[in-house]
Amino acid sequence: MSAGQPPLDSPEIRRLTPVIGPGYTYGSVTDKISAIVLTRPTSLGWYIGFLIAFSVMGMMTVAIGWLIMKGTGIWGINIPIGWGFAIVNFVWWIGIGHAGTLISAILFLLNQKWRTSINRFAEAMTLFAVACAGMFPLIHTGRPWMAFYMFPYPSTMGIWPQFRSPLIWDVFAVSTYGTVSLMFWFVGLIPDLATLRDRSVKKPMKIIYGMLSMGWRGSARHWHRYQSAYLLLAGLATPLVLSVHSVISFDFSVAIVPGWHTTVFPPYFVAGAIYSGFAMVLTIAIPLRKVYGLEDFITMRHLDNMAKVMLATGLIVAYGYFIEFFMASYSGNKFDVFLVQQRLHGPYAPYYYALIVCNILIPQLLWSFKMRHNVAVLFFMSIVVNIGMWLERFVIVVISLTRDFVPSAWGRYSPTFWDWATFIGTMGMFVTLIFLFVRVLPAISIAEMRELVAETSEDEK
Amino acid sequence: MRHLHRSHIYGVMGEFGDPAELIHAVEIIRAAGYRRVNAYSPFPVEGLSEALGLKRDMVSTICLLGGLAGGIGGFFFQYWVATTAYPVNIGGRPLNSWPAFIPVTFELTILGASLAAVFGMLALNKLPQPHHPVFNVPRFTHASADRFFVCIEAKDPKFHLAECAKLLHEVHAHHITEVSDD
């Protein structure tokens, strides 16, 4: 601890950066959060933002429509680079989702109170990111209408999926992840949907929220089982989230391609996923708290903590890059050594250097207390890390596939307009879903905020 | 107090502004010998389950069974596919290549356990249930916002409307109301 800065647990610092602003009651947190959905008029800014996002999503629809008409030849993929953007974007989006589960499940098990005001929209972000991610392998199959072949069902052809293949593991990991994330999110929403049912004035809203809340009435007997179920879900989602990106890393590491076939992949993919996910949570949280005046709920303490998680996971990722180098040179495998040289000097070297700058160098600014408390810097940093993590997946997929064992199998890859249109289009879809979410559902868990009010008022007594 | 003359009633309800008052009231009501008592709160109140004398719930058992079903079923399904339904000879390697089945077995364990936990919780809570007598109380909309309610149900063998209302009054409940059962 440096001189001049009080210890982080001191009452002074806690007062300066609380997890909830002072003076809130059960009623006022309920009013403030539910008002965003129920009484606040839809602003012009919301319509403009939604329209832009929806147009970008429209571009994705066109790109996918064209893909279905023409086939995957409209993309930049070729032999040997069969994976290209589809897999890069798939891994990137799935990774982004991981922070939501980390915040909602792992921080819940660790009893971190600061998660309360960010878990709801972080979980929503998880769901939307998984939706964006899931689209890529689906359209990458070339015949997405045959995607059900990946699921085991008794077909008249008598064939079954190959359960020894990491690509089938992926199907199970991602669909389980999507299902469990949806249930976790929905179970958390039930009490809040009941609040919206009881507070909405218009009849259609009352009916819709009423049906969704399933008749929740806050009975102590219900809460008793609800808490058990929620705790169990948190306990199940924790190993699940670690397994999902591990399984995705198996898609690479089970193959014997140089640069992929390493044991460091699972932990380093998981750390990278959490890294990019926290960056995305910051990218969403910073404008959200500003636009809806939620600075008392999403305080500097939250932003500071998220920045610290980013710094820590970023260092694990940096360690992963180092180990890749080390293992290549220590093993003496000439293909691995060659691949490392290609990263540094090959045709895609600029991407590698950009990745190092985005993922390792710039985030070191987060060591500084001042930087972590500068919202503009944090927002910039979150964008930089998202770009960096996307570049990481690009480097992993493209460099290894363009430079494997024999020069006759080497190739080059460059994305086409349709690759970019699909990728940017999924961002439009993600933002569209976020816009709809903050408009029709409480972006912060109201029930958990009341619990936080109860706990903080006990602390003061 | 309203409608005390009516015969078809679900119970008597009182309202509190603070979780501590709620727990205190529940303890006194239970000490007076009432057993069909329930409380309603806008968030899970610590210590309320103990005050109501709720037993360990079944959710974790159901969750365990779901996880076992998912895991064991998932593994042997893959075993059956790989050895019986669709055996593929890959360079003479064993058909039961069980280490390769572990990732899917793991995912299906989690899936089974999670589905069981969520649907088990909803089933035990008898949700979805669109209507319930407590919704007849106009002020009950506050149960999802900032108020805490306790209800002594008419099914309680000791139930007597006037006495229950008096007891609620003694524990300083506000807005003591009869809950009609329709």
HADDOCK unambig.tbl for C-alpha pairs under 7 A between the chains (distance, minus, plus):
assign (segid A and resid 26 and name CA) (segid B and resid 145 and name CA) 6.69 0.50 0.50
assign (segid A and resid 26 and name CA) (segid B and resid 146 and name CA) 5.02 0.50 0.50
assign (segid A and resid 27 and name CA) (segid B and resid 145 and name CA) 6.00 0.50 0.50
assign (segid A and resid 27 and name CA) (segid B and resid 146 and name CA) 4.99 0.50 0.50
assign (segid A and resid 30 and name CA) (segid B and resid 145 and name CA) 6.04 0.50 0.50
assign (segid A and resid 159 and name CA) (segid B and resid 86 and name CA) 6.31 0.50 0.50
assign (segid A and resid 160 and name CA) (segid B and resid 81 and name CA) 6.78 0.50 0.50
assign (segid A and resid 160 and name CA) (segid B and resid 86 and name CA) 6.26 0.50 0.50
assign (segid A and resid 163 and name CA) (segid B and resid 78 and name CA) 6.70 0.50 0.50
assign (segid A and resid 163 and name CA) (segid B and resid 101 and name CA) 6.40 0.50 0.50
assign (segid A and resid 164 and name CA) (segid B and resid 100 and name CA) 5.11 0.50 0.50
assign (segid A and resid 164 and name CA) (segid B and resid 101 and name CA) 6.54 0.50 0.50
assign (segid A and resid 169 and name CA) (segid B and resid 103 and name CA) 6.24 0.50 0.50
assign (segid A and resid 169 and name CA) (segid B and resid 104 and name CA) 5.63 0.50 0.50
assign (segid A and resid 172 and name CA) (segid B and resid 104 and name CA) 6.22 0.50 0.50
assign (segid A and resid 172 and name CA) (segid B and resid 107 and name CA) 6.50 0.50 0.50
assign (segid A and resid 173 and name CA) (segid B and resid 107 and name CA) 5.87 0.50 0.50
assign (segid A and resid 176 and name CA) (segid B and resid 107 and name CA) 6.48 0.50 0.50
assign (segid A and resid 176 and name CA) (segid B and resid 111 and name CA) 5.82 0.50 0.50
assign (segid A and resid 180 and name CA) (segid B and resid 111 and name CA) 6.92 0.50 0.50
assign (segid A and resid 180 and name CA) (segid B and resid 114 and name CA) 6.60 0.50 0.50
assign (segid A and resid 194 and name CA) (segid B and resid 144 and name CA) 6.47 0.50 0.50
assign (segid A and resid 195 and name CA) (segid B and resid 144 and name CA) 4.91 0.50 0.50
assign (segid A and resid 195 and name CA) (segid B and resid 145 and name CA) 6.39 0.50 0.50
assign (segid A and resid 198 and name CA) (segid B and resid 141 and name CA) 5.25 0.50 0.50
assign (segid A and resid 214 and name CA) (segid B and resid 127 and name CA) 6.08 0.50 0.50
assign (segid A and resid 214 and name CA) (segid B and resid 128 and name CA) 4.26 0.50 0.50
assign (segid A and resid 214 and name CA) (segid B and resid 129 and name CA) 6.01 0.50 0.50
assign (segid A and resid 214 and name CA) (segid B and resid 130 and name CA) 6.17 0.50 0.50
assign (segid A and resid 215 and name CA) (segid B and resid 127 and name CA) 6.77 0.50 0.50
assign (segid A and resid 215 and name CA) (segid B and resid 128 and name CA) 5.82 0.50 0.50
assign (segid A and resid 215 and name CA) (segid B and resid 129 and name CA) 5.08 0.50 0.50
assign (segid A and resid 215 and name CA) (segid B and resid 130 and name CA) 4.74 0.50 0.50
assign (segid A and resid 215 and name CA) (segid B and resid 131 and name CA) 6.56 0.50 0.50
assign (segid A and resid 218 and name CA) (segid B and resid 40 and name CA) 4.99 0.50 0.50
assign (segid A and resid 218 and name CA) (segid B and resid 41 and name CA) 5.21 0.50 0.50
assign (segid A and resid 218 and name CA) (segid B and resid 42 and name CA) 5.89 0.50 0.50
assign (segid A and resid 218 and name CA) (segid B and resid 143 and name CA) 6.76 0.50 0.50
assign (segid A and resid 218 and name CA) (segid B and resid 144 and name CA) 6.76 0.50 0.50
assign (segid A and resid 219 and name CA) (segid B and resid 38 and name CA) 6.92 0.50 0.50
assign (segid A and resid 219 and name CA) (segid B and resid 39 and name CA) 5.80 0.50 0.50
assign (segid A and resid 219 and name CA) (segid B and resid 40 and name CA) 4.36 0.50 0.50
assign (segid A and resid 219 and name CA) (segid B and resid 41 and name CA) 6.62 0.50 0.50
assign (segid A and resid 220 and name CA) (segid B and resid 38 and name CA) 6.56 0.50 0.50
assign (segid A and resid 220 and name CA) (segid B and resid 39 and name CA) 5.25 0.50 0.50
assign (segid A and resid 220 and name CA) (segid B and resid 40 and name CA) 5.56 0.50 0.50
assign (segid A and resid 220 and name CA) (segid B and resid 41 and name CA) 6.94 0.50 0.50
assign (segid A and resid 220 and name CA) (segid B and resid 49 and name CA) 6.75 0.50 0.50
assign (segid A and resid 222 and name CA) (segid B and resid 125 and name CA) 5.68 0.50 0.50
assign (segid A and resid 223 and name CA) (segid B and resid 44 and name CA) 5.75 0.50 0.50
assign (segid A and resid 224 and name CA) (segid B and resid 49 and name CA) 6.57 0.50 0.50
assign (segid A and resid 225 and name CA) (segid B and resid 57 and name CA) 6.21 0.50 0.50
assign (segid A and resid 225 and name CA) (segid B and resid 59 and name CA) 6.48 0.50 0.50
assign (segid A and resid 225 and name CA) (segid B and resid 121 and name CA) 6.01 0.50 0.50
assign (segid A and resid 226 and name CA) (segid B and resid 121 and name CA) 6.42 0.50 0.50
assign (segid A and resid 228 and name CA) (segid B and resid 59 and name CA) 6.56 0.50 0.50
assign (segid A and resid 228 and name CA) (segid B and resid 60 and name CA) 6.98 0.50 0.50
assign (segid A and resid 229 and name CA) (segid B and resid 59 and name CA) 6.37 0.50 0.50
assign (segid A and resid 229 and name CA) (segid B and resid 117 and name CA) 5.47 0.50 0.50
assign (segid A and resid 229 and name CA) (segid B and resid 118 and name CA) 6.21 0.50 0.50
assign (segid A and resid 229 and name CA) (segid B and resid 121 and name CA) 6.34 0.50 0.50
assign (segid A and resid 233 and name CA) (segid B and resid 114 and name CA) 6.04 0.50 0.50
assign (segid A and resid 236 and name CA) (segid B and resid 110 and name CA) 6.13 0.50 0.50
assign (segid A and resid 236 and name CA) (segid B and resid 114 and name CA) 6.96 0.50 0.50
assign (segid A and resid 240 and name CA) (segid B and resid 110 and name CA) 7.00 0.50 0.50
assign (segid A and resid 447 and name CA) (segid B and resid 42 and name CA) 6.51 0.50 0.50
assign (segid A and resid 447 and name CA) (segid B and resid 43 and name CA) 5.32 0.50 0.50
assign (segid A and resid 450 and name CA) (segid B and resid 43 and name CA) 6.63 0.50 0.50
assign (segid A and resid 451 and name CA) (segid B and resid 43 and name CA) 6.17 0.50 0.50
